[in-house]
Amino acid sequence: MTAFLALVFILLIAFAGSLMESASIQAAKNWRRADMNRAIESVFAEYQKELLEEYELFALEGSYESGGYSEEKIWDRLSYYGAGGMDHEMARLQIISDDGGSPFLSQVSSWVKYKYGLDKLEGLLGNVQIWKSQDEEIKLYQEKEQEEGRELSSLLEGQQQSLPAENNPLDTVEQLKKSSLLSLVMPRDRQVSQKRISPSDQPSGRALEQGYGSFDDVAEQGDISRLALGVYLLEHFSSAVPEEGEEREPGGGGLDYELEYMISGQPSDMENLEKTVQKLLLIRTVSNFAYIQTDSAKRAEAAAMAVAMCALLAVPAIVEAVTQALLFAWSFGESVTDLRALLNGSRVPLVKDSESWQLQLSGLLTLGSGGEWNEGKDTASGMNYEEYLQILLFLTSADEASMRSLDLIEQHMRLEKGMEWFRIDHCITKMEIDSRCSLRRGISYSFSTYFGYN
């Protein structure tokens, strides 16, 4: 009996000892995990302050203001914060410029939803189908204009006739289309910026540091994300039309027409503005042409001018073709006036009516001449220049708009903030680290730690 109790006692002591050993090992594991969690949170607490203050973006600047990116710098900081004595390996890493700027877009979407709520974005969703139809409507308009032009040329050739050169707005408009659009629409008291950048020096044009590993929580490039990007860009970047009271310092670095750069992606302010107003011209021309086809008074006015121009031809088919050509030309002229109004800070409705129409048909004859300058109306119910840019931003590829945004953010940080070491592809947003440590008596422990800005 005594031997039996001794055996039971030994078993109980062994069991208690194994429980204590297991608890001790688990406690050691917890301590090492806690050390690592504290260290990685401390590392990510060293986010780039100016980037947050200027652009609402959280990122860990991986070069630590040296301009030389290295993961060794991260291991040094982890060790400083108490995660030394371990072997670390980066399992996953996300940089803000990865995947066409998807991490940037993800943070932008979160910021817009936090600041404005979903109501603002859902309110804009009602316009999405109208915006998406712009490209198709422009294509159909251009095809119809070309077809009508070929038909008119064919009819005139068949009659071996030509339209009169005098008082012919079609010739005037044809010459205007061959000239510089900026010279036709830019307010005469404003100089176009001559600033340029080097595309090969920008994040969108050079080889970048890349993260690795898959992060499934990046923003999808759906309508909501693209709308959020537009809201964010309008709030953080400037355009060619300064807000009331805004003054730009002459000289300086980077580009002045930032929103236009995101839309057009050209190396100079002038090229970006030219391409942007060309896109706006097409949007306005399509809309104006759609309206003028429904305005019987304007169609009758165009038909009367066509009859006068074709008085010597007396061919009904030519009169009808000239009427259509005049409506195309009139829509173009009205759109030029719209652009003048927008660039002057006025508002123009997306869809016109008889009250908001600005240009008389006879005004086509003098449009663009030295003494003519119809700067258009300011329609209270219309949209301003930046609201039209919001349409173009939505129609721009999210990847392109995101990377061009990062171009300008990097420019601003380097040139305006004096942070010459700053590179956007050194900005870390998420990471997962595999760690291995020795506990005691040959027992090792491996675990993973994840942290990311959301």
C-alpha positions in Angstrom: 0.0 0.0 0.0 2.8 2.4 0.9 4.5 1.6 -2.5 1.3 2.3 -4.4 0.8 5.7 -2.7 4.4 6.6 -3.4 3.8 5.9 -7.1 0.6 7.9 -7.1 2.4 10.8 -5.4 5.3 10.6 -8.0 2.8 10.7 -10.8 1.0 13.7 -9.3 4.3 15.5 -8.8 5.2 14.8 -12.4 1.8 15.9 -13.7 2.1 19.1 -11.7 5.6 19.7 -12.9 4.5 19.2 -16.5 1.7 21.7 -16.0 4.1 24.2 -14.6 6.5 23.7 -17.4 3.8 24.1 -20.0 2.5 27.2 -18.3 6.1 28.6 -18.1 6.7 27.9 -21.8 3.4 29.5 -22.7 4.1 32.5 -20.6 7.5 32.9 -22.3 5.7 32.7 -25.7 3.3 35.3 -24.6 6.1 37.6 -23.4 7.9 37.3 -26.7 4.7 38.0 -28.6 4.0 41.0 -26.4 7.5 42.2 -27.0 7.0 42.0 -30.7 3.5 43.5 -30.7 4.8 46.4 -28.7 7.8 46.9 -30.9 5.9 46.8 -34.2 3.3 49.2 -32.9 6.1 51.5 -31.8 7.7 51.3 -35.2 4.5 52.1 -37.0 3.9 55.0 -34.6 6.8 56.6 -36.3 4.6 57.5 -39.3 5.6 60.3 -41.6 4.1 63.3 -39.9 4.1 65.8 -42.8 2.5 63.2 -45.1 -0.4 62.8 -42.7 -0.7 66.6 -42.1 -0.7 67.5 -45.8 -2.5 64.5 -47.4 -4.2 62.5 -44.6 -2.1 59.5 -45.4 -0.5 57.1 -42.9 2.8 55.6 -44.0 6.1 54.5 -42.4 9.0 56.2 -44.2 11.3 53.2 -44.7 14.5 55.1 -45.3 14.2 57.0 -42.0 15.0 60.3 -43.8 18.2 58.9 -45.3 16.9 58.4 -48.9 18.2 54.8 -48.8 15.5 52.2 -48.3 16.5 49.1 -46.4 14.6 46.5 -44.3 17.6 46.4 -42.0 16.5 49.8 -40.7 13.2 48.2 -39.7 15.0 45.4 -37.9 17.1 48.0 -36.0 14.0 49.9 -34.9 12.3 46.7 -33.8 15.3 45.8 -31.7 15.4 49.3 -30.2 11.8 48.9 -29.1 12.4 45.5 -27.4 12.2 42.9 -30.1 15.8 42.0 -30.1 17.2 38.5 -29.6 14.9 37.2 -32.4 15.4 36.3 -36.0 13.0 38.2 -38.3 12.0 37.7 -41.8 9.5 39.9 -43.8 6.6 37.7 -44.9 4.5 40.4 -46.5 5.1 44.0 -47.2 2.9 46.7 -48.7 4.2 50.0 -50.1 1.7 52.8 -50.8 2.7 52.9 -54.5 2.2 49.1 -55.1 -0.3 47.8 -57.6 -0.9 51.1 -59.4 -1.4 53.0 -56.1 -4.1 50.6 -54.7 -3.0 51.1 -51.1 -3.2 54.9 -51.7 -6.7 54.5 -53.1 -7.7 52.3 -50.1 -6.6 55.0 -47.6 -8.3 57.7 -49.7 -11.6 55.8 -49.7 -11.4 55.3 -45.9 -10.7 59.0 -45.3 -13.5 60.2 -47.5 -16.0 57.8 -45.9 -14.8 58.9 -42.4 -15.0 62.6 -43.1 -18.1 62.8 -45.3 -19.9 59.5 -44.7 -21.4 57.3 -47.4 -24.2 59.9 -48.1 -21.9 62.2 -50.1 -20.7 59.3 -52.3 -24.2 57.8 -52.7 -25.4 61.3 -53.7 -22.8 61.3 -56.5 -23.7 57.8 -57.6 -26.8 59.2 -59.3 -24.6 61.0 -61.8 -22.4 58.0 -62.6 -24.4 56.6 -65.4 -24.5 60.0 -67.1 -20.7 60.3 -66.7 -20.1 56.8 -68.0 -22.1 57.6 -71.1 -19.9 60.5 -72.1 -17.3 58.6 -74.0 -19.9 56.7 -76.1 -21.9 59.9 -76.8 -18.7 61.7 -77.9 -17.9 58.8 -80.2 -21.4 58.8 -81.8 -21.3 62.6 -82.1 -17.9 62.6 -83.9 -19.1 59.9 -86.3 -22.3 61.8 -87.1 -20.4 65.0 -87.7 -18.0 63.3 -90.0 -20.8 61.6 -91.9 -22.8 64.8 -92.3 -19.6 66.6 -93.5 -18.9 63.9 -96.1 -22.5 64.1 -97.3 -22.3 67.9 -97.7 -19.0 67.6 -99.6 -20.5 64.9 -101.9 -23.6 67.0 -102.7 -21.5 70.1 -103.5 -19.1 68.1 -105.7 -22.1 66.5 -107.5 -23.4 70.0 -108.3 -19.9 71.3 -109.0 -20.6 74.1 -106.6 -19.2 75.5 -103.4 -20.6 77.6 -100.6 -19.9 81.3 -100.6 -16.8 82.5 -98.8 -18.4 85.7 -97.5 -20.5 85.5 -94.3 -19.9 81.8 -94.0 -19.6 80.7 -90.4 -18.7 77.2 -91.4 -15.3 78.4 -92.7 -14.8 80.5 -89.6 -15.4 77.5 -87.3 -13.2 75.2 -89.5 -10.3 77.6 -89.1 -10.9 77.9 -85.3 -10.7 74.1 -84.9 -7.2 74.2 -86.4 -6.0 76.9 -84.0 -4.8 76.5 -80.4 -7.8 76.0 -78.2 -6.1 77.7 -75.2 -5.7 80.9 -77.2 -9.4 80.8 -77.9 -10.7 80.2 -74.4 -8.1 81.3 -71.8 -9.0 84.6 -70.1 -6.9 87.3 -71.6 -5.7 88.6 -68.3 -4.3 85.3 -67.2 -1.0 83.8 -68.3 -0.7 80.0 -68.9 1.9 78.4 -66.6 5.1 77.3 -68.3 6.1 74.9 -65.6 7.4 71.4 -66.6 8.4 68.2 -64.8 10.6 65.3 -65.9 8.4 62.2 -66.4 11.3 59.8 -65.8 11.9 61.3 -62.3 8.3 60.7 -61.2 7.0 57.5 -59.4 4.7 56.8 -62.4 7.7 56.9 -64.8 10.6 55.2 -62.9 11.4 51.8 -61.4 10.0 51.6 -57.9 10.7 49.7 -54.7 8.0 47.0 -54.6 6.2 45.2 -51.7 5.4 41.5 -51.8 2.9 39.1 -50.6 -0.9 39.4 -51.0 -3.1 41.8 -49.0 -6.7 41.1 -49.7 -8.1 44.2 -48.1 -6.9 46.8 -50.7 -9.7 48.9 -52.2 -11.5 47.6 -55.2 -11.6 50.1 -58.1 -15.4 50.3 -58.2 -17.5 53.3 -58.7 -17.5 54.2 -54.9 -13.7 54.2 -54.8 -13.4 56.2 -58.0 -15.9 58.8 -56.7 -14.0 58.9 -53.3 -10.8 59.5 -55.2 -12.3 62.5 -57.1 -13.6 64.0 -53.8 -10.2 63.6 -52.2 -8.3 65.1 -55.2 -10.6 68.1 -55.5 -9.9 68.9 -51.8 -6.1 68.4 -51.8 -4.9 69.6 -55.2 -5.2 72.8 -57.3 -6.4 73.5 -60.9 -5.9 76.1 -63.5 -8.9 78.1 -62.1 -7.9 79.4 -58.7 -10.5 79.8 -56.0 -11.6 83.3 -55.2 -8.9 85.1 -53.3 -6.3 82.4 -54.0 -2.9 83.6 -55.2 -0.1 81.5 -56.5 3.5 82.3 -55.9 5.5 82.8 -59.1 8.2 80.3 -59.8 8.6 77.4 -57.4 8.7 73.7 -58.2 6.3 71.1 -59.5 3.2 71.9 -61.5 0.5 74.5 -60.9 -2.3 72.7 -62.8 -2.4 69.6 -60.6 -5.9 68.2 -61.3 -5.3 68.7 -65.1 -2.1 66.6 -64.7 -4.0 63.8 -63.1 -6.5 63.8 -66.0 -4.0 64.2 -68.9 -0.6 63.1 -67.5 1.5 65.4 -69.6 4.9 66.8 -68.5 3.9 70.5 -68.7 1.1 72.6 -67.3 0.3 74.0 -70.8 0.0 70.5 -72.4 -2.2 69.3 -69.5 -4.5 72.3 -69.7 -4.7 72.0 -73.5 -5.7 68.3 -73.4 -8.1 68.9 -70.5 -10.0 71.7 -72.1 -10.2 69.6 -75.3 -11.9 66.9 -73.3 -14.3 69.5 -71.8 -15.0 70.9 -75.2 -16.2 67.6 -76.4 -18.4 67.1 -73.4 -19.9 70.5 -73.8 -20.3 70.2 -77.6 -22.2 66.9 -77.4 -24.5 68.3 -74.7 -25.1 71.5 -76.7 -25.8 69.7 -79.9 -28.3 67.4 -78.2 -30.1 70.5 -76.9 -30.1 72.5 -80.1 -31.7 69.6 -82.0 -34.7 70.0 -79.7 -34.9 73.9 -80.0 -37.2 74.6 -83.0 -36.4 78.3 -83.0 -32.7 77.7 -83.3 -33.2 75.1 -86.0 -35.4 77.5 -87.9 -32.7 80.2 -87.6 -30.0 77.8 -88.9 -32.3 76.8 -91.7 -32.9 80.4 -92.7 -29.1 81.1 -92.8 -28.6 77.9 -94.8 -31.2 79.1 -97.4 -29.4 82.4 -97.7 -26.0 80.6 -98.2 -27.5 78.3 -100.8 -29.5 80.8 -102.7 -27.7 80.2 -105.9 -27.7 76.4 -105.5 -31.5 75.8 -105.1 -31.0 72.1 -104.1 -33.1 71.1 -101.1 -30.8 68.3 -100.0 -27.8 70.8 -99.9 -29.9 73.3 -97.8 -30.7 70.5 -95.3 -27.1 69.4 -95.2 -25.9 73.0 -94.6 -28.5 73.4 -91.9 -27.1 70.4 -90.1 -23.5 71.7 -90.6 -24.5 75.0 -89.1 -26.0 73.3 -86.0 -22.7 71.4 -85.5 -20.8 74.7 -85.9 -23.1 76.6 -83.6 -22.8 73.8 -80.9 -19.0 74.2 -81.2 -19.1 77.9 -80.8 -21.4 77.7 -77.8 -19.0 75.2 -76.3 -16.1 77.6 -76.8 -18.1 80.3 -74.9 -18.9 77.7 -72.2 -15.2 77.0 -71.7 -14.4 80.7 -71.4 -17.0 81.0 -68.7 -15.7 78.0 -66.8 -12.1 79.2 -67.0 -13.2 82.6 -65.8 -14.7 81.0 -62.7 -18.4 81.0 -63.8 -20.8 78.1 -63.8 -22.3 76.3 -66.8 -25.2 73.8 -66.7 -24.5 70.3 -68.0 -27.7 70.5 -70.0 -28.7 73.8 -71.6 -32.0 75.4 -72.1 -33.1 78.6 -74.1 -32.3 80.8 -71.1 -28.7 79.5 -70.5 -27.7 79.4 -74.2 -25.1 82.1 -74.8 -24.1 82.5 -78.4 -26.1 84.0 -81.3 -25.7 82.2 -84.7 -24.4 85.4 -86.2 -21.7 85.5 -83.5 -20.0 82.6 -85.2 -18.8 85.0 -87.9 -16.7 86.9 -85.4 -15.8 84.2 -82.9 -12.1 84.2 -82.1 -11.5 87.5 -83.9 -9.3 90.2 -82.4 -12.0 92.3 -81.0 -14.4 89.6 -79.9 -14.5 88.2 -76.4 -17.8 86.7 -75.2 -16.9 85.5 -71.8 -20.2 83.7 -71.3 -22.8 83.8 -68.5 -22.6 82.7 -64.9 -25.6 80.3 -64.4 -26.3 79.8 -60.7 -27.7 76.3 -61.2 -24.7 75.2 -63.3 -21.5 73.5 -62.5 -18.1 75.2 -62.0 -14.8 74.2 -63.6 -13.7 71.8 -60.9 -17.1 70.0 -60.9 -16.5 69.4 -64.6 -13.0 68.1 -63.7 -14.7 65.7 -61.3 -16.4 64.0 -64.3 -13.0 63.7 -66.2 -11.3 62.4 -63.0 -14.0 59.7 -62.7 -13.5 58.7 -66.4 -9.7 58.5 -65.9 -8.3 55.1 -65.0 -8.0 54.8 -61.2 -4.5 53.4 -61.5 -3.4 56.4 -63.6 -5.0 59.0 -61.4 -3.6 57.4 -58.3 0.0 57.2 -59.6 -0.1 60.8 -60.9 -1.4 61.8 -57.5 1.6 60.1 -55.9 3.8 62.0 -58.4 2.6 65.3 -57.1 2.7 64.3 -53.5 6.3 63.3 -53.8 7.0 66.6 -55.7 5.4 68.6 -52.9 7.2 66.9 -50.1 10.6 67.2 -51.9 10.3 70.7 -53.3 7.9 72.6 -51.1 8.7 70.9 -47.7 12.4 70.6 -48.4 12.5 66.9 -47.8 14.9 66.0 -50.6 15.3 62.4 -49.3 11.5 61.7 -49.6 10.4 59.0 -52.1 6.8 57.8 -52.2 8.0 54.2 -52.9 9.8 54.2 -49.5 6.4 54.6 -47.7 5.3 51.4 -46.0 1.6 50.9 -45.1 1.4 47.3 -44.0 3.7 44.4 -43.1 3.7 40.9 -41.7 6.9 39.6 -40.0 7.8 36.0 -39.3 9.8 35.8 -36.1 11.8 33.0 -34.5 13.2 33.0 -30.9 14.8 30.7 -28.5 12.9 30.2 -25.2 15.2 27.9 -23.1 16.8 24.4 -23.2 16.7 24.3 -27.0 13.0 25.2 -27.2 12.3 27.6 -30.1 9.2 29.5 -31.0 8.0 30.8 -34.3 5.1 33.2 -34.8 3.9 35.9 -37.2 3.0 39.6 -36.4 0.9 41.8 -38.6 0.3 45.5 -38.6 -1.1 47.9 -41.1 -2.6 51.3 -41.4 -6.3 51.2 -42.4 
